[in-house]
Amino acid sequence: MKKNWYLLYATRNLPHAAIIKGMLEENSVPVMLVNKQDSSYLNFGDIEVYVPVLLKDIARHLVDKGLLN
């Protein structure tokens, strides 16, 4: 992974990662999802949500605020 991307969140739940991605994109934060789940056994590996390092504080605030709702 390039140094200019920050691992913001990791989950094993693809719909949850997609919701976080959508919420960040609605707030003009670029997002990259990396699916590291095993294709046969979905309980192995995570889906990682990356944001640009320069926007990590904004993204963290948005995710924290969103998870409280």
N, CA, C and O atoms as a GROMACS GRO file, in nm:
protein
  276
    1MET      N    1   0.085  -0.117   0.000
    1MET     CA    2   0.000   0.000   0.000
    1MET      C    3   0.089   0.124   0.000
    1MET      O    4   0.190   0.129   0.070
    2LYS      N    5   0.052   0.220  -0.077
    2LYS     CA    6   0.131   0.343  -0.085
    2LYS      C    7   0.128   0.416   0.049
    2LYS      O    8   0.034   0.403   0.127
    3LYS      N    9   0.232   0.494   0.072
    3LYS     CA   10   0.245   0.565   0.199
    3LYS      C   11   0.145   0.678   0.214
    3LYS      O   12   0.125   0.727   0.326
    4ASN      N   13   0.083   0.721   0.106
    4ASN     CA   14  -0.010   0.834   0.116
    4ASN      C   15  -0.153   0.792   0.149
    4ASN      O   16  -0.243   0.875   0.149
    5TRP      N   17  -0.175   0.663   0.178
    5TRP     CA   18  -0.306   0.613   0.218
    5TRP      C   19  -0.299   0.565   0.363
    5TRP      O   20  -0.198   0.508   0.405
    6TYR      N   21  -0.404   0.588   0.438
    6TYR     CA   22  -0.412   0.556   0.579
    6TYR      C   23  -0.521   0.452   0.602
    6TYR      O   24  -0.634   0.468   0.554
    7LEU      N   25  -0.488   0.345   0.675
    7LEU     CA   26  -0.588   0.243   0.709
    7LEU      C   27  -0.680   0.300   0.817
    7LEU      O   28  -0.640   0.314   0.932
    8LEU      N   29  -0.800   0.333   0.778
    8LEU     CA   30  -0.896   0.397   0.868
    8LEU      C   31  -0.977   0.295   0.945
    8LEU      O   32  -1.006   0.315   1.063
    9TYR      N   33  -1.014   0.186   0.880
    9TYR     CA   34  -1.110   0.093   0.940
    9TYR      C   35  -1.093  -0.044   0.877
    9TYR      O   36  -1.060  -0.055   0.759
   10ALA      N   37  -1.114  -0.148   0.955
   10ALA     CA   38  -1.111  -0.285   0.903
   10ALA      C   39  -1.230  -0.361   0.962
   10ALA      O   40  -1.261  -0.348   1.080
   11THR      N   41  -1.295  -0.439   0.878
   11THR     CA   42  -1.411  -0.516   0.921
   11THR      C   43  -1.419  -0.644   0.839
   11THR      O   44  -1.355  -0.656   0.734
   12ARG      N   45  -1.497  -0.738   0.886
   12ARG     CA   46  -1.521  -0.860   0.808
   12ARG      C   47  -1.657  -0.855   0.739
   12ARG      O   48  -1.698  -0.950   0.673
   13ASN      N   49  -1.726  -0.744   0.755
   13ASN     CA   50  -1.860  -0.727   0.705
   13ASN      C   51  -1.859  -0.634   0.584
   13ASN      O   52  -1.845  -0.512   0.600
   14LEU      N   53  -1.872  -0.689   0.464
   14LEU     CA   54  -1.865  -0.610   0.341
   14LEU      C   55  -1.973  -0.500   0.335
   14LEU      O   56  -1.941  -0.387   0.297
   15PRO      N   57  -2.098  -0.528   0.371
   15PRO     CA   58  -2.197  -0.420   0.369
   15PRO      C   59  -2.160  -0.305   0.464
   15PRO      O   60  -2.185  -0.189   0.432
   16HIS      N   61  -2.104  -0.336   0.578
   16HIS     CA   62  -2.062  -0.232   0.672
   16HIS      C   63  -1.951  -0.146   0.611
   16HIS      O   64  -1.954  -0.023   0.623
   17ALA      N   65  -1.854  -0.208   0.546
   17ALA     CA   66  -1.746  -0.134   0.479
   17ALA      C   67  -1.804  -0.046   0.368
   17ALA      O   68  -1.759   0.067   0.348
   18ALA      N   69  -1.902  -0.098   0.295
   18ALA     CA   70  -1.963  -0.021   0.186
   18ALA      C   71  -2.039   0.100   0.239
   18ALA      O   72  -2.039   0.205   0.175
   19ILE      N   73  -2.104   0.087   0.354
   19ILE     CA   74  -2.175   0.199   0.415
   19ILE      C   75  -2.076   0.308   0.456
   19ILE      O   76  -2.100   0.426   0.432
   20ILE      N   77  -1.966   0.267   0.518
   20ILE     CA   78  -1.863   0.363   0.558
   20ILE      C   79  -1.805   0.432   0.436
   20ILE      O   80  -1.785   0.554   0.436
   21LYS      N   81  -1.779   0.354   0.330
   21LYS     CA   82  -1.726   0.412   0.206
   21LYS      C   83  -1.823   0.515   0.149
   21LYS      O   84  -1.781   0.625   0.112
   22GLY      N   85  -1.950   0.482   0.143
   22GLY     CA   86  -2.050   0.574   0.091
   22GLY      C   87  -2.061   0.701   0.173
   22GLY      O   88  -2.073   0.810   0.117
   23MET      N   89  -2.058   0.688   0.304
   23MET     CA   90  -2.068   0.804   0.392
   23MET      C   91  -1.948   0.896   0.374
   23MET      O   92  -1.964   1.019   0.372
   24LEU      N   93  -1.829   0.840   0.361
   24LEU     CA   94  -1.710   0.921   0.340
   24LEU      C   95  -1.713   0.989   0.203
   24LEU      O   96  -1.679   1.107   0.192
   25GLU      N   97  -1.753   0.916   0.101
   25GLU     CA   98  -1.761   0.974  -0.034
   25GLU      C   99  -1.865   1.086  -0.040
   25GLU      O  100  -1.845   1.184  -0.112
   26GLU      N  101  -1.975   1.073   0.033
   26GLU     CA  102  -2.076   1.180   0.038
   26GLU      C  103  -2.018   1.307   0.097
   26GLU      O  104  -2.067   1.416   0.071
   27ASN      N  105  -1.913   1.292   0.178
   27ASN     CA  106  -1.847   1.407   0.241
   27ASN      C  107  -1.716   1.441   0.172
   27ASN      O  108  -1.627   1.502   0.232
   28SER      N  109  -1.704   1.403   0.046
   28SER     CA  110  -1.590   1.436  -0.041
   28SER      C  111  -1.456   1.383   0.007
   28SER      O  112  -1.352   1.445  -0.015
   29VAL      N  113  -1.458   1.267   0.074
   29VAL     CA  114  -1.334   1.202   0.116
   29VAL      C  115  -1.313   1.082   0.024
   29VAL      O  116  -1.395   0.990   0.022
   30PRO      N  117  -1.203   1.081  -0.054
   30PRO     CA  118  -1.174   0.964  -0.139
   30PRO      C  119  -1.151   0.840  -0.054
   30PRO      O  120  -1.091   0.847   0.053
   31VAL      N  121  -1.199   0.727  -0.102
   31VAL     CA  122  -1.191   0.602  -0.026
   31VAL      C  123  -1.144   0.491  -0.118
   31VAL      O  124  -1.178   0.487  -0.236
   32MET      N  125  -1.066   0.400  -0.061
   32MET     CA  126  -1.024   0.281  -0.132
   32MET      C  127  -1.052   0.162  -0.041
   32MET      O  128  -1.004   0.157   0.072
   33LEU      N  129  -1.130   0.064  -0.091
   33LEU     CA  130  -1.155  -0.058  -0.018
   33LEU      C  131  -1.060  -0.166  -0.069
   33LEU      O  132  -1.043  -0.183  -0.190
   34VAL      N  133  -1.000  -0.239   0.025
   34VAL     CA  134  -0.914  -0.352  -0.010
   34VAL      C  135  -0.972  -0.474   0.058
   34VAL      O  136  -0.974  -0.483   0.181
   35ASN      N  137  -1.020  -0.569  -0.022
   35ASN     CA  138  -1.081  -0.689   0.031
   35ASN      C  139  -0.974  -0.797   0.044
   35ASN      O  140  -0.924  -0.849  -0.055
   36LYS      N  141  -0.940  -0.829   0.168
   36LYS     CA  142  -0.839  -0.932   0.195
   36LYS      C  143  -0.902  -1.060   0.250
   36LYS      O  144  -0.834  -1.143   0.310
   37GLN      N  145  -1.033  -1.075   0.227
   37GLN     CA  146  -1.101  -1.195   0.272
   37GLN      C  147  -1.069  -1.313   0.182
   37GLN      O  148  -1.053  -1.299   0.061
   38ASP      N  149  -1.060  -1.428   0.243
   38ASP     CA  150  -1.042  -1.552   0.169
   38ASP      C  151  -1.169  -1.578   0.089
   38ASP      O  152  -1.279  -1.563   0.142
   39SER      N  153  -1.156  -1.614  -0.036
   39SER     CA  154  -1.274  -1.633  -0.120
   39SER      C  155  -1.357  -1.756  -0.081
   39SER      O  156  -1.475  -1.763  -0.114
   40SER      N  157  -1.296  -1.851  -0.014
   40SER     CA  158  -1.369  -1.972   0.027
   40SER      C  159  -1.424  -1.962   0.169
   40SER      O  160  -1.531  -2.013   0.199
   41TYR      N  161  -1.348  -1.897   0.255
   41TYR     CA  162  -1.385  -1.888   0.396
   41TYR      C  163  -1.389  -1.741   0.436
   41TYR      O  164  -1.286  -1.681   0.467
   42LEU      N  165  -1.508  -1.682   0.433
   42LEU     CA  166  -1.521  -1.538   0.453
   42LEU      C  167  -1.491  -1.493   0.596
   42LEU      O  168  -1.485  -1.372   0.622
   43ASN      N  169  -1.473  -1.588   0.688
   43ASN     CA  170  -1.439  -1.547   0.823
   43ASN      C  171  -1.288  -1.529   0.841
   43ASN      O  172  -1.242  -1.501   0.951
   44PHE      N  173  -1.211  -1.545   0.734
   44PHE     CA  174  -1.067  -1.520   0.736
   44PHE      C  175  -1.036  -1.396   0.655
   44PHE      O  176  -1.069  -1.389   0.536
   45GLY      N  177  -0.972  -1.299   0.717
   45GLY     CA  178  -0.934  -1.176   0.647
   45GLY      C  179  -1.034  -1.065   0.668
   45GLY      O  180  -1.146  -1.087   0.712
   46ASP      N  181  -0.991  -0.946   0.635
   46ASP     CA  182  -1.071  -0.826   0.656
   46ASP      C  183  -1.092  -0.749   0.526
   46ASP      O  184  -1.022  -0.770   0.427
   47ILE      N  185  -1.189  -0.661   0.530
   47ILE     CA  186  -1.206  -0.560   0.427
   47ILE      C  187  -1.152  -0.431   0.489
   47ILE      O  188  -1.200  -0.387   0.593
   48GLU      N  189  -1.052  -0.372   0.426
   48GLU     CA  190  -0.986  -0.255   0.482
   48GLU      C  191  -1.031  -0.130   0.408
   48GLU      O  192  -1.043  -0.128   0.286
   49VAL      N  193  -1.056  -0.025   0.486
   49VAL     CA  194  -1.100   0.104   0.433
   49VAL      C  195  -0.983   0.201   0.446
   49VAL      O  196  -0.938   0.230   0.556
   50TYR      N  197  -0.934   0.250   0.333
   50TYR     CA  198  -0.821   0.343   0.330
   50TYR      C  199  -0.868   0.480   0.284
   50TYR      O  200  -0.955   0.492   0.198
   51VAL      N  201  -0.808   0.584   0.343
   51VAL     CA  202  -0.832   0.722   0.303
   51VAL      C  203  -0.697   0.791   0.287
   51VAL      O  204  -0.597   0.743   0.341
   52PRO      N  205  -0.692   0.902   0.213
   52PRO     CA  206  -0.566   0.975   0.202
   52PRO      C  207  -0.518   1.022   0.340
   52PRO      O  208  -0.597   1.064   0.424
   53VAL      N  209  -0.388   1.014   0.362
   53VAL     CA  210  -0.330   1.052   0.492
   53VAL      C  211  -0.370   1.194   0.530
   53VAL      O  212  -0.398   1.221   0.647
   54LEU      N  213  -0.373   1.283   0.433
   54LEU     CA  214  -0.407   1.423   0.463
   54LEU      C  215  -0.550   1.442   0.512
   54LEU      O  216  -0.582   1.544   0.573
   55LEU      N  217  -0.637   1.345   0.486
   55LEU     CA  218  -0.777   1.356   0.527
   55LEU      C  219  -0.814   1.259   0.639
   55LEU      O  220  -0.932   1.242   0.670
   56LYS      N  221  -0.714   1.196   0.700
   56LYS     CA  222  -0.743   1.093   0.800
   56LYS      C  223  -0.817   1.147   0.922
   56LYS      O  224  -0.904   1.078   0.975
   57ASP      N  225  -0.785   1.268   0.967
   57ASP     CA  226  -0.852   1.323   1.085
   57ASP      C  227  -0.999   1.354   1.056
   57ASP      O  228  -1.086   1.328   1.139
   58ILE      N  229  -1.024   1.408   0.939
   58ILE     CA  230  -1.163   1.436   0.898
   58ILE      C  231  -1.240   1.305   0.885
   58ILE      O  232  -1.353   1.293   0.932
   59ALA      N  233  -1.178   1.206   0.820
   59ALA     CA  234  -1.243   1.077   0.799
   59ALA      C  235  -1.270   1.008   0.932
   59ALA      O  236  -1.378   0.951   0.951
   60ARG      N  237  -1.175   1.012   1.024
   60ARG     CA  238  -1.193   0.951   1.156
   60ARG      C  239  -1.311   1.017   1.229
   60ARG      O  240  -1.393   0.948   1.290
   61HIS      N  241  -1.318   1.148   1.222
   61HIS     CA  242  -1.429   1.220   1.286
   61HIS      C  243  -1.563   1.178   1.224
   61HIS      O  244  -1.659   1.153   1.297
   62LEU      N  245  -1.570   1.171   1.093
   62LEU     CA  246  -1.694   1.132   1.025
   62LEU      C  247  -1.735   0.990   1.062
   62LEU      O  248  -1.853   0.964   1.087
   63VAL      N  249  -1.639   0.898   1.066
   63VAL     CA  250  -1.671   0.759   1.100
   63VAL      C  251  -1.717   0.750   1.247
   63VAL      O  252  -1.816   0.683   1.277
   64ASP      N  253  -1.644   0.816   1.336
   64ASP     CA  254  -1.683   0.814   1.478
   64ASP      C  255  -1.822   0.872   1.497
   64ASP      O  256  -1.902   0.817   1.573
   65LYS      N  257  -1.851   0.981   1.430
   65LYS     CA  258  -1.982   1.045   1.438
   65LYS      C  259  -2.090   0.953   1.381
   65LYS      O  260  -2.200   0.942   1.437
   66GLY      N  261  -2.059   0.887   1.269
   66GLY     CA  262  -2.154   0.798   1.204
   66GLY      C  263  -2.183   0.673   1.285
   66GLY      O  264  -2.296   0.624   1.284
   67LEU      N  265  -2.082   0.621   1.356
   67LEU     CA  266  -2.102   0.500   1.435
   67LEU      C  267  -2.180   0.527   1.563
   67LEU      O  268  -2.235   0.434   1.623
   68LEU      N  269  -2.187   0.652   1.604
   68LEU     CA  270  -2.264   0.685   1.725
   68LEU      C  271  -2.413   0.686   1.697
   68LEU      O  272  -2.493   0.671   1.790
   69ASN      N  273  -2.453   0.702   1.571
   69ASN     CA  274  -2.595   0.707   1.536
   69ASN      C  275  -2.657   0.571   1.534
   69ASN      O  276  -2.776   0.558   1.506
   0.00000   0.00000   0.00000
